[in-house]
Amino acid sequence: MSITAIKMKNLNLTYFLVLTILFTACGERKKTNQHIPMKSTDSTGLYSYNRQFLKKHTEIIELSDGNSAIILVPAWQGRVMTSTSEGDNGFSFGWINHKLIASGQIQPHINAYGGEERFWLGPEGGQFSIFFTKGSSFTFDNWQTPAIIDNEPFKIVEQSGNHVLFQASASLVNYSGFKFDLQIKRKVTLLQAKQVSELSGINLKGVNYVAYRSENTIINAGKYEWKKETGLLSVWMLSMLNPSPDVTVVIPVKEGDENKLGPVVNDNYFGKIASDRLRATTSHVFFKADGNSRGKIGISPLRTKGVMGSYDFKNNILTLVFCDLPEGETAYVNSAWEIQQSPYSGDAFNSYNDGPLADGSRMGPFYELETSSPAAMLEPGQSLTHSQTIVHITGPRDKMEKLVLKTLGVTLETVEKAFE
């Protein structure tokens, strides 16, 4: 047989094997009702890559159940760094600052390691701020993230196959000079489909999902009452997620008179946001989260409906955050960088879209979904717990359509055309 014939024979055999693999894979996908793989081909977008990367640089805890898994890092306040709904080769949902982590260096002001759910405390600005020292001006040079929510570890006190309980303690002095002695407890639990269904009423059959719930508690461990007059703390949860050109944040809001419920949306954090990036109706707020334009929005506690989410049309990802807040509670800390006339008029839900600063630099790109607890008025020994559940879902378009309508009260087509 000639060399050419041998090459042709090998080529035909290779072609046959490739077709066999493709048809088998398609059959398996149909059988298991898996969606078309994510469009992102960058290896840093894979869960397995990020697990290995994080293991190389810090201790991790992985909780998994089938193809659902999350990675937590005790050294960084027990934050959930990332998760997957499709196992090792699935999309890695959390934004991770690979460059900073690999450097091993401690940064001034903040160590933005990333992570799709991290524990923070408020307020950030104002006369009761815990990020500025007494008498300092509210400028970036004076802004400092407290170590307990930046680069100090949380201790593991309990661990099982589906949850981890962390604990920490700290002393913080606010801008007005009041000292908080507090203990922190943070429990993160990986959830199964039945638990998610009980929480939200959604059916996860036929889709890929990962879901987890965190319970975040602060305890007044000092001798003095935490009062409005001397400043209060709040639990502040932030999710740093991967943007794409086609991510839209969706926040359902309660309809009603602005004089009673406040504005539908607050976009005064970093200046007004253009209409091609922010759209508000009487029932929903839509916010473009592509990581290309810095802006932040807030929803008042009287407007929130206990859920918000985002949809990434490029990668076919629905992200949901469920957070039940105390009914009628309006005292939420204000984080504006100024001496405030109303220090307890803050928002309960927020979303942030990263983008270039004036000098062209930026931290991300990423976008955030954030929730906050009410201001914690606690006597010695008393506690406040702020809980939330995060769910990432991928699956066929028809099933995703039903889930978006069920949870966010709007059609997927409406979300897709929000800025057309």
C-alpha positions as CSV (number, residue, x, y, z in Angstrom):
1,M,0.0,0.0,0.0
2,S,1.3,3.5,-0.9
3,I,2.1,6.2,1.6
4,T,-0.7,8.2,0.2
5,A,-3.2,5.3,0.6
6,I,-2.1,4.8,4.2
7,K,-2.5,8.5,4.9
8,M,-6.0,8.4,3.3
9,K,-7.0,5.3,5.3
10,N,-5.8,6.9,8.6
11,L,-7.6,10.1,7.7
12,N,-10.9,8.3,7.1
13,L,-10.4,6.4,10.3
14,T,-9.8,9.6,12.2
15,Y,-12.9,11.2,10.6
16,F,-15.0,8.2,11.5
17,L,-13.8,8.3,15.2
18,V,-14.5,12.1,15.4
19,L,-18.0,11.6,14.0
20,T,-18.6,8.7,16.5
21,I,-17.5,10.9,19.4
22,L,-19.7,13.8,18.3
23,F,-22.8,11.7,17.8
24,T,-22.2,9.9,21.1
25,A,-21.8,13.3,22.9
26,C,-25.0,14.6,21.3
27,G,-26.8,11.5,22.3
28,E,-25.6,11.8,25.9
29,R,-26.5,15.5,26.0
30,K,-30.0,14.8,24.8
31,K,-30.3,11.9,27.2
32,T,-29.2,14.1,30.2
33,N,-30.9,17.2,29.0
34,Q,-27.7,19.2,29.2
35,H,-27.5,22.6,27.4
36,I,-25.0,23.5,24.7
37,P,-21.6,24.1,26.4
38,M,-20.7,27.7,27.3
39,K,-19.4,29.8,24.5
40,S,-16.4,31.1,26.6
41,T,-13.3,29.0,25.6
42,D,-10.8,30.7,27.9
43,S,-9.5,28.1,30.3
44,T,-9.7,30.6,33.2
45,G,-13.4,30.4,32.8
46,L,-13.5,26.8,33.7
47,Y,-14.2,25.6,37.2
48,S,-11.4,23.0,37.2
49,Y,-8.9,25.6,36.2
50,N,-9.9,27.9,39.1
51,R,-9.9,25.1,41.6
52,Q,-6.3,24.2,40.8
53,F,-5.3,27.8,40.7
54,L,-6.8,28.5,44.1
55,K,-5.3,25.3,45.6
56,K,-1.9,26.4,44.5
57,H,-2.1,29.7,46.4
58,T,-4.3,29.0,49.5
59,E,-6.3,26.4,51.5
60,I,-9.7,25.7,50.0
61,I,-12.8,23.8,51.0
62,E,-14.9,22.2,48.3
63,L,-18.5,21.2,48.8
64,S,-20.0,19.1,46.1
65,D,-23.1,17.1,45.2
66,G,-23.0,15.6,41.7
67,N,-22.1,18.3,39.2
68,S,-22.9,21.1,41.7
69,A,-19.9,22.4,43.6
70,I,-18.6,25.5,45.5
71,I,-15.2,26.5,46.6
72,L,-14.7,28.4,49.9
73,V,-11.5,30.0,51.2
74,P,-11.1,30.3,55.0
75,A,-8.2,32.8,54.7
76,W,-10.5,35.2,53.0
77,Q,-13.4,35.3,55.4
78,G,-14.9,32.0,54.3
79,R,-16.0,33.6,51.0
80,V,-17.3,31.5,48.2
81,M,-14.7,32.1,45.5
82,T,-16.5,30.3,42.7
83,S,-19.0,27.5,41.8
84,T,-20.1,25.3,39.0
85,S,-23.4,23.7,37.9
86,E,-21.8,21.3,35.4
87,G,-18.8,19.8,37.2
88,D,-15.1,20.3,36.4
89,N,-15.6,21.5,32.9
90,G,-18.5,23.7,33.7
91,F,-18.5,27.5,33.8
92,S,-16.7,29.1,36.8
93,F,-19.3,31.6,38.0
94,G,-17.3,33.7,40.5
95,W,-14.9,36.5,39.4
96,I,-11.4,35.8,40.6
97,N,-8.5,38.3,40.7
98,H,-5.8,35.9,39.4
99,K,-3.1,38.5,39.1
100,L,-3.4,39.7,42.7
101,I,-3.7,36.2,44.2
102,A,-0.7,35.0,42.2
103,S,1.4,37.9,43.3
104,G,1.1,37.0,47.0
105,Q,1.3,40.7,47.9
106,I,-0.8,42.6,50.4
107,Q,-2.3,45.7,48.9
108,P,-3.1,49.1,50.6
109,H,-6.7,50.0,50.9
110,I,-8.2,46.6,49.9
111,N,-7.2,43.2,48.7
112,A,-9.8,42.5,46.0
113,Y,-9.3,38.8,45.7
114,G,-12.7,38.4,44.1
115,G,-15.3,35.7,45.0
116,E,-18.9,35.3,44.2
117,E,-20.1,35.7,47.8
118,R,-18.1,37.6,50.4
119,F,-18.9,38.8,53.9
120,W,-18.6,42.6,54.5
121,L,-19.7,45.1,57.0
122,G,-21.2,48.6,56.5
123,P,-21.3,51.5,56.6
124,E,-18.5,52.5,54.2
125,G,-18.8,56.2,54.4
126,G,-20.4,58.9,56.6
127,Q,-20.0,59.9,60.2
128,F,-20.4,56.3,61.3
129,S,-18.1,54.8,58.7
130,I,-15.7,51.9,59.6
131,F,-13.6,52.5,56.5
132,F,-12.4,56.1,57.5
133,T,-10.7,57.3,60.7
134,K,-12.1,60.2,62.8
135,G,-11.5,63.6,61.2
136,S,-10.1,62.3,57.9
137,S,-11.5,63.5,54.5
138,F,-13.6,61.1,52.5
139,T,-11.0,60.5,49.7
140,F,-9.6,57.3,48.3
141,D,-6.2,57.9,50.0
142,N,-7.9,57.8,53.4
143,W,-10.2,54.8,52.6
144,Q,-9.2,51.6,54.3
145,T,-11.0,48.3,54.4
146,P,-11.0,46.8,57.9
147,A,-8.6,43.8,58.1
148,I,-11.4,41.5,59.4
149,I,-13.2,41.8,56.1
150,D,-10.2,42.0,53.9
151,N,-7.2,39.8,54.6
152,E,-7.8,38.2,58.0
153,P,-8.9,34.5,58.1
154,F,-12.1,33.1,59.6
155,K,-11.7,30.0,61.8
156,I,-13.4,26.8,60.8
157,V,-15.5,25.5,63.7
158,E,-17.6,22.9,62.0
159,Q,-17.5,21.1,58.7
160,S,-19.6,18.4,57.0
161,G,-20.2,17.1,53.5
162,N,-22.7,19.9,52.7
163,H,-21.8,22.9,55.0
164,V,-19.1,24.8,56.8
165,L,-19.4,27.0,59.8
166,F,-16.8,29.8,60.3
167,Q,-16.2,32.2,63.2
168,A,-14.2,35.3,63.9
169,S,-14.0,38.2,66.3
170,A,-13.0,41.8,65.9
171,S,-12.9,45.3,67.4
172,L,-13.7,48.2,65.1
173,V,-13.7,51.9,65.8
174,N,-16.0,54.1,63.6
175,Y,-15.5,57.6,62.3
176,S,-17.3,59.0,65.4
177,G,-15.0,57.2,67.8
178,F,-17.4,54.4,69.0
179,K,-15.8,51.0,69.5
180,F,-17.6,47.9,68.4
181,D,-16.5,44.5,69.9
182,L,-18.2,41.8,67.9
183,Q,-18.2,38.2,67.0
184,I,-19.0,36.9,63.6
185,K,-20.5,33.6,62.6
186,R,-20.9,32.5,58.9
187,K,-22.5,29.2,57.8
188,V,-22.5,28.2,54.2
189,T,-24.6,25.2,53.1
190,L,-24.8,23.6,49.6
191,L,-28.4,23.0,48.7
192,Q,-30.2,20.3,46.8
193,A,-33.0,20.8,44.3
194,K,-35.8,20.1,46.8
195,Q,-34.5,22.7,49.2
196,V,-34.3,25.3,46.4
197,S,-37.8,24.4,45.4
198,E,-39.1,24.9,48.9
199,L,-37.5,28.3,49.1
200,S,-38.5,29.6,45.7
201,G,-41.2,27.4,44.3
202,I,-39.1,26.7,41.1
203,N,-38.7,23.3,39.5
204,L,-35.0,22.5,38.6
205,K,-35.8,19.3,36.7
206,G,-34.0,19.2,33.3
207,V,-31.6,22.1,34.0
208,N,-28.1,22.3,35.6
209,Y,-27.9,24.2,38.9
210,V,-25.7,25.0,41.8
211,A,-27.3,26.6,44.9
212,Y,-26.1,27.5,48.4
213,R,-27.3,29.4,51.4
214,S,-25.3,31.6,53.8
215,E,-26.3,32.6,57.3
216,N,-24.2,35.6,58.5
217,T,-24.5,36.6,62.1
218,I,-22.9,39.5,64.0
219,I,-23.0,39.5,67.9
220,N,-22.5,42.4,70.2
221,A,-19.6,41.0,72.3
222,G,-18.9,44.3,74.1
223,K,-20.2,46.1,77.2
224,Y,-22.2,48.8,75.5
225,E,-25.4,49.0,73.5
226,W,-25.2,49.7,69.7
227,K,-27.3,52.8,69.2
228,K,-28.2,55.0,66.3
229,E,-26.7,58.0,68.1
230,T,-23.2,56.5,68.1
231,G,-23.4,54.4,64.9
232,L,-24.6,51.0,63.8
233,L,-23.2,48.2,61.7
234,S,-24.9,46.1,59.0
235,V,-24.1,42.8,57.3
236,W,-23.2,43.5,53.7
237,M,-23.0,40.6,51.2
238,L,-21.3,41.1,47.8
239,S,-21.2,38.8,44.8
240,M,-18.5,39.4,42.2
241,L,-19.5,37.8,39.0
242,N,-18.1,37.4,35.5
243,P,-19.5,39.9,33.0
244,S,-20.1,39.5,29.3
245,P,-21.4,41.9,26.6
246,D,-24.8,40.3,27.1
247,V,-25.5,40.4,30.9
248,T,-28.5,42.2,32.2
249,V,-29.4,42.5,35.9
250,V,-33.1,42.3,36.7
251,I,-34.6,43.5,40.0
252,P,-38.3,43.2,40.6
253,V,-39.6,46.2,42.7
254,K,-42.8,46.9,44.5
255,E,-45.1,49.4,42.8
256,G,-46.3,52.4,44.6
257,D,-46.0,56.1,45.4
258,E,-42.5,57.4,45.6
259,N,-43.4,59.6,48.6
260,K,-44.1,56.4,50.5
261,L,-41.7,53.9,49.1
262,G,-38.9,56.1,47.8
263,P,-37.6,56.2,44.2
264,V,-37.8,53.0,42.1
265,V,-34.0,53.0,41.8
266,N,-31.2,55.1,43.2
267,D,-28.3,55.7,40.7
268,N,-26.5,58.6,42.5
269,Y,-23.6,56.5,43.8
270,F,-21.1,57.4,41.1
271,G,-23.1,59.8,39.0
272,K,-26.3,59.3,36.9
273,I,-26.4,56.3,34.7
274,A,-27.3,56.7,31.0
275,S,-30.6,55.3,29.7
276,D,-28.9,52.8,27.4
277,R,-27.5,51.1,30.6
278,L,-30.3,51.6,33.1
279,R,-34.1,51.3,32.5
280,A,-36.8,51.3,35.2
281,T,-40.5,50.5,34.8
282,T,-43.1,50.5,37.6
283,S,-42.3,46.9,38.3
284,H,-38.7,46.2,37.3
285,V,-35.3,47.6,37.1
286,F,-32.9,46.6,34.2
287,F,-29.2,47.3,34.5
288,K,-26.5,46.5,31.9
289,A,-23.6,44.5,33.5
290,D,-21.0,44.2,30.8
291,G,-18.0,45.4,33.0
292,N,-17.3,48.3,30.6
293,S,-18.9,51.3,32.5
294,R,-18.5,52.0,36.2
295,G,-21.9,52.6,37.9
296,K,-23.9,51.4,40.8
297,I,-27.7,51.3,41.6
298,G,-29.6,50.7,44.8
299,I,-33.1,49.6,45.7
300,S,-34.7,50.9,48.9
301,P,-35.9,48.4,51.5
302,L,-39.5,49.3,50.9
303,R,-39.1,48.5,47.2
304,T,-37.4,45.1,47.4
305,K,-39.4,41.9,46.7
306,G,-36.8,39.5,48.2
307,V,-35.2,38.5,44.9
308,M,-33.0,39.8,42.1
309,G,-31.0,38.2,39.3
310,S,-29.1,38.4,36.1
311,Y,-29.1,36.7,32.8
312,D,-26.0,36.2,30.6
313,F,-27.2,35.6,27.1
314,K,-23.7,34.9,25.8
315,N,-23.1,32.0,28.2
316,N,-26.8,31.1,28.9
317,I,-26.6,31.6,32.7
318,L,-29.4,32.6,35.0
319,T,-28.2,33.8,38.4
320,L,-30.7,34.4,41.3
321,V,-30.2,35.9,44.7
322,F,-33.0,35.3,47.2
323,C,-33.0,37.4,50.4
324,D,-35.9,37.9,52.8
325,L,-35.7,41.1,54.7
326,P,-37.7,42.1,57.8
327,E,-41.0,43.5,56.7
328,G,-41.4,47.3,57.2
329,E,-37.8,47.8,58.4
330,T,-36.4,51.0,56.9
331,A,-33.2,51.7,58.9
332,Y,-30.4,50.7,56.6
333,V,-26.9,52.2,56.9
334,N,-25.9,54.9,54.4
335,S,-22.5,54.4,52.8
336,A,-22.2,57.7,51.0
337,W,-18.7,59.3,51.3
338,E,-19.8,62.4,53.2
339,I,-21.1,63.6,56.5
340,Q,-24.8,62.5,56.1
341,Q,-28.0,64.2,57.0
342,S,-29.7,60.8,56.9
343,P,-27.3,58.1,58.0
344,Y,-30.0,55.4,58.1
345,S,-31.5,55.9,54.7
346,G,-29.4,53.4,52.8
347,D,-30.5,50.8,50.2
348,A,-31.2,47.1,50.8
349,F,-30.3,45.7,47.4
350,N,-27.5,47.0,45.1
351,S,-25.8,46.1,41.8
352,Y,-22.5,47.4,40.6
353,N,-21.0,47.3,37.1
354,D,-17.2,47.7,36.9
355,G,-15.5,49.9,34.3
356,P,-12.5,52.0,33.6
357,L,-11.6,54.8,36.0
358,A,-10.6,58.3,34.7
359,D,-7.0,57.1,34.3
360,G,-8.0,54.1,32.3
361,S,-7.3,51.6,35.0
362,R,-9.8,49.2,36.6
363,M,-10.0,46.4,39.1
364,G,-12.0,43.9,37.0
365,P,-13.9,43.6,34.9
366,F,-16.8,42.2,37.0
367,Y,-20.3,43.0,38.1
368,E,-21.9,42.6,41.5
369,L,-25.2,41.7,43.1
370,E,-25.3,42.9,46.8
371,T,-27.7,42.6,49.7
372,S,-27.6,44.3,53.1
373,S,-29.2,43.7,56.5
374,P,-30.9,46.4,58.5
375,A,-28.8,48.5,60.8
376,A,-28.0,46.3,63.9
377,M,-29.3,47.9,67.0
378,L,-28.0,45.4,69.6
379,E,-27.6,45.2,73.3
380,P,-24.7,43.3,74.7
381,G,-25.1,39.6,73.8
382,Q,-27.7,40.2,71.2
383,S,-27.2,39.2,67.5
384,L,-28.5,39.9,64.0
385,T,-28.5,37.3,61.2
386,H,-28.6,38.1,57.5
387,S,-29.3,35.1,55.2
388,Q,-29.3,34.8,51.5
389,T,-29.4,32.1,48.8
390,I,-27.6,32.2,45.5
391,V,-28.6,29.9,42.6
392,H,-26.9,29.6,39.2
393,I,-28.8,27.8,36.5
394,T,-28.0,26.7,32.9
395,G,-30.3,24.8,30.6
396,P,-32.5,24.7,27.5
397,R,-34.0,28.1,26.5
398,D,-37.6,26.9,27.0
399,K,-36.9,25.8,30.6
400,M,-34.9,29.0,31.3
401,E,-37.8,31.1,30.0
402,K,-40.1,29.5,32.6
403,L,-37.6,29.9,35.4
404,V,-37.1,33.6,34.6
405,L,-40.8,34.3,34.5
406,K,-41.4,32.4,37.7
407,T,-38.7,34.0,39.8
408,L,-38.2,37.5,38.3
409,G,-41.8,38.0,36.9
410,V,-40.7,39.0,33.4
411,T,-40.2,37.1,30.1
412,L,-36.7,36.2,28.9
413,E,-37.5,38.1,25.7
414,T,-38.2,41.3,27.6
415,V,-34.9,41.0,29.4
416,E,-33.1,40.4,26.1
417,K,-34.6,43.5,24.5
418,A,-34.4,45.7,27.6
419,F,-32.0,48.1,25.9
420,E,-33.0,47.9,22.3
